[in-house]
């Protein structure tokens, strides 16, 4: 028996550390509608089970929950839903087919020219960096690049600073793609950069306020989603049995209090220690070094249509909850005014559930940046984290209006 267990363990290790492309043949995504707390608790039982991957899990009753289920667990899952009277429908019949359909289109599409940007395709990490470098060369008076650290695999963590010059100006800080599979978040960051630097109509937005933006905060994971596993979420650091840490559970503010796992193979593994990941450590160092000037912290994620803010580790509201709600409502109104998405607003816990060790909690509670938000962008409808590239322009253009509203509030308050 011991030899058999050892053989199984070694086989699992070989699978976990294999570089082979990961497929999702037969995986399904269900959309579930829990109407009571008891029904929500049934869903909570799937947390941490690798047969289940929550794509969207709002805490609000009757709000749809999107859950990917492995083929071996689908029969028991459906029986569980039916026996508990929980409403559900099939959202994606075969995840692999959805991914491959987009991959075929991506392979046929021409790649972006070096140094250019596109919002009709998702750009790779080297293409993003080439674009940032071109901006620094072409617009040296307003653009400065800074390498704030390196990833576990040695990729640069590149920050672009957009400023008209001068010291100690109020700063808006934003990072994106800290969760590797959230490609649309990186496109959003690039669109903000593009509009600020290359659209003369927006020059006023960086006259009195600086912008500091990291388009890809988890470059190892991001590249891995392009080459190997589209739905990978974590970093790519080496564990004893599984790769990676959820970087958005790795910040040292109420770390591991709730909503994170100590199991290495979990998608919400918080790491063996806070800031165990070089990526999160680099973000911490930058935030602390510039905390006196950073007046607004924005973590760009997908997907969900949420404007959320601390706290994520507790049900308690922050002391300035009314202000955080009011600013978010201004942002949402600006997006809706152009026919865009209507966002749900609230604390991370009250909208999505407990999740400790997140970057927005750390920015507010650890670095003292009071205005701290997570912007959960719309996803790809039935494609979830894999929205077709044809969706990029619509999402980034409407959401840009919200980022301008954030800027307007900072301008009114701190200039």
N, C-alpha and C positions, 0 to 999 in steps of 0.2 A: 504493500500500500504506500509506503514511504517513497519507493522508487517511482510509483505512478504519479504521486503528487508532485514529486520533483520534476518529472518529465512534463507534466501539465504546466507547472510554474515556468520552466524554461521556454516552453512553447509560447506562453503568454508574453514573456519578456521579449522573445524574438519578434512577435507581432507588434508590441508596443514601440520597440525601437527600430522597426523596419522603416526604410525610406520609400517603400512602395506607395503608389498613389492609393488613397483611401476612397472607397466607393460606398454609396448609400443605396444600393439596389434593394428595392422592397421596403425601404423605410417610408413611413407615412407621417404626415403632419395632420393632427386633429385640431379642430377649433372647438373649445369646450366652454360652456356657459354656466358656471356655478352660481346658484341663486341664493344660497345660504352659507353661513360660516361653516356648518358641518360639511357641506359639499366642497368648500375650499380646502378643508382639512384632508379630505380624501385625496385631493390633488397633491397636497403637501407631502404625502407619503411617498411620492415618486422622486422627491428631491434626493440627489446623491446617487440614484440608481443609474448606471451608465446605459441602460436600455431606454432611458428617457432624457430628452433635452428640451427644456423650456425655452422657446423662442420669444414668447411674450407672456408675461405672467402678472397682469395687473391685480392689485388687491381689491379693487372696487368690485362689489358683487354685480353679477350679470355682465360685466365686461368680459370680452372673449379672451380666453387663454389659448395660446398656440403651443402645441406640444408635439415634438417629433418622437416617434416610437419605433424601436427596432422590430424587425419582422417576428422574432421569437416571442415578443411580449404583446403583440397586438391583440391576439384572441383574449388573453386574460384581462387586458386593459378594457376592451369593449364590454366584456362581461362585468367588470367592476363598475363601469359607468352605468350600465343598464340596471344592475342590482341596487345601485344607490340612487337611481332616478335622475341622473345628471345628463342634461342635454348636451349633445355634441354633433359635429358633422365632420366629414372628411374634407380637409383643405387641400392637401397635396397627396395624390395617390401614390406617386413614386418619386422620392426626392432626387434620386439619381437621374431620372429622365429630365427633370427641371434643370439640374446643374449641367448636364451634357448638352441640352438644347442651347443654353447660353454659351457654353464652351465652343460649340461649333461656330456660332456667330462671331465670338471673340477671335477665334483663329483665322477667320476669313477677313476680319477687319484690318485695315492698315494700322500699323503702330504710329504713335505720335512722333513727329520729327524731334530730334534731340534739342532740348531747350525750350520746346513749345509745350502748351497745355491743351487738353481737350476735355470737354464735358459731354462727349458722346461715347466715351470709352472709360473704363477704369484703368488708371495708370499704375505701372509698377514702381517699386521704391526707387530704382535708379533713375527712372524717367522723372519722378517727382523731384529728386535732388538736382537733376540737370536743369529743370525749370527754375528752381530756386536760385541756382548758381547764375543762370542767365539774367534773372531779375537783378541780382546784386551787381552784375557787370554793367547792365544797361541803365540801371537807376541807382547809381552809387550814392546820390544825395539823400535818398529816403530808405534804402534797403541795406540791411546788414545781416549777414548770416552768422550764427554762432553754433558751434558743436558743443552741446551741453553734456555730452557723455557718449558712451557706446553701449550697444546691446550686448547680451550674453555671447552672441556669435560674432561680435565685433563690428556691427554696422553702426554708422554714425547716427546719433539722435540730433537732427538738425532743427534749429529754431530760426525763424525769420522774424526780424524786428523791422517794423515799418514806422518811420518817424520823420518829422520835418526837422529834427534836430533839437538840441537843448537837453538839459539834465532834469531829472526828478519830476518828470511829467506823469500825470495819471496814465495808467496802463491797463489795457484790456488783454488778458491772457487767455488763450484757448489751446487745447490739445485735442487731437482726434485719433481714432483708430488704435486706442489702447487695447480694445478688444479686436483681435486680428481679423475676424470675419466681417466686421462692419465697414465694408468698403465705401459705402455711401458717405460715411463720416469723413473719410479722407478727401473725397470729392468736395464736400461742403467746405472744408478748411481751405482747399485750393481755390474755390470760388471766391471766398472772402479775400484771400490774398490777391487774386487776379483783379477783383473789383477795386480794391484799395490802390494797387500799384499801377494798373494799366488802363483804368477808366478815369480820365481826367475829371469827370463829373463828381467823383468821390474824393477829390483832393482835400476837401475841408474836413474829412473824417479822420485825418492824421495830423492836422495842424496843431491842435492843442492836446491831443491824446495819442499816446503810442499804442501800437499793437504788437504783441509777441505771440507767435503762433507756431505750434508743432504739428505738422500735418499727419505724421506717422509716429506715434509714441511707442509702438510695439513693432519695429520693422522686421524682426525675425519671424514673428507669428504672421505678419502680413504677407511676407514672401512665401511662407509655408502654405498659406491658403491659396496662393496662385499656382504653386507647383505640385502640391501633394494632397492637402485636405482642406477643401473649400470651407468647411464649417468649423475649423479650428478657432479657438477663442483665446487661448492663454499665450504666455511667453514660450520660449523654446529652451529654457534652462534644463539641465539634466538632473533628474531625480534618481532615486534608487530603483524605482519600478516604473515610473511614468515621467514623461516630459512635462515641463511647464508649470507655471503658477498663474492664477487669475490676477493680473496686475491691479485690477480694480477691487481687490480684497486684500491688498498687500501694503496699504498705507497705515502708518502708525498713529491712528486715532481710533480708540476703542477697537483695536485689531482683534478679530476672531470672537467678538462678543456675540454676534448672531449673523446668520445668513451667509456664513462661509464654512468651508470644510477643512478638516485636518488630513483628509485622505488625498494622497498625491494625484490619483487618477480622476478626481472630481473636477468638473469644469469650474467650480468655485473654490478650488484649493487656495487657501490664503498664504501658503508658503510656510517654511519652517521657522521663519521669524519675520517681523515687519521689515519692509525694505530689503528683503533678501534678493530682490531683482535689481540689476543695475539700472534698468529702465525707470523703475519707480524711485530709486535713489537719486537719479539725475533730476527728475521732476521736483522732488523734495528740495534738493539743493538750490535749484533755480527759484522756486517759490519763496524759500526762506531768504535768499539773497536779495530779492526784489519785493518783498512783501509790503514795504512801506509805500511803494508806488503802484502796485497792482491793486486796482479798485474793483475789478470784476474778474472772476474766474469762471471759465466756461469749459465744461467737458462735453465734447460732441460724440454722441453715440447713435446707434440705431438697434432695433427699431421699436416704435411704439406710439409716437405722437404725444410725448409727455414733456412738459417743462417742470422739472422737479428740482428740489433743493434739500439741504440738510434739515433734519437728520435722517441718516439711514440706519443707525445703530439702535434707535429707540423710537417709541411712539410719541415721545414728548416733542412739542413744537419748539422751534428756536424762539428766543426772546423777540427777534425782529420778524416774526412770521408775517405780520400784516404788510410790512414793507416788501418782503420777498414775493408775496402774492401780488401786490400792486404792480411791481416791476414786470413780473411774468405776464400779468394781464395786458400791460402795454405792448409787450412783445407779441403776444398772441393776437391782439387786435390788429397790429400792423400786418401780420401774415394773413389773417382772415380778410382784411380790407382789399387784398389783391386776389381774392378768390382762393386762398391757400388753405392749408390744413388747420382745423380747429383743435388745439392742444388741450390735454388735461393738465391741470396745475395742482401742485401740492408737494408735501414733503416726500422724500424717497420712500419712506416706510409706509406712509398712508396711501400712496399710489401703487407701489410695486411690492412692498413687503420689506422686512428687515434685511439689511445688507451692510455689515460693518467693514471698515477698512477701505472705504471708497475714496476716490480722489477729491470729490466735492466736499465730503465731510472733513477730510484733512485740510483742504484749503481754508475752510472756515474755522474749524476747531483747532487745527495745528499751526497753520500759518497766519491766522488772524485776518483773512480776507473775507469780510462779512458778506459781500455779495457773491455767492457761489452757487452755480447752477449746473445741472446736467440737462443737455438738450437731446432728447431721444427723437431722432428724425423718423419720418415715415419710412416704412420698408417697401418691399416690392409687391404688395398685395399678396397674391397666392404664392409668390416666390420668396417671401420672407427675407432672409439675409442675402438672398441672391437676386436683388432687383435687376431687371434687364438694364443694360446701359442706356437704353432709350428713355429710362425714367430719370436719369441724372439731372438733366436741365430743369425739368419741372420742379423737382424737389429743391435744388439749390437756389433757383431763382426766387421762389416764393419765400424760402426761409431766410434769404439774405435780407429781406425787409425786416424780419425780426431782429437780426443782428444790428441793423441800423437803428432800431428802436432801443436796443441795449446801449448803443453808443450815445444816443440822444440823452438818455437818463444820466450817463456818466458825465457828459458835457454839462448838463444843467446842474449837477450836484457838486462836481469837483473842479470845475474850471472857473 
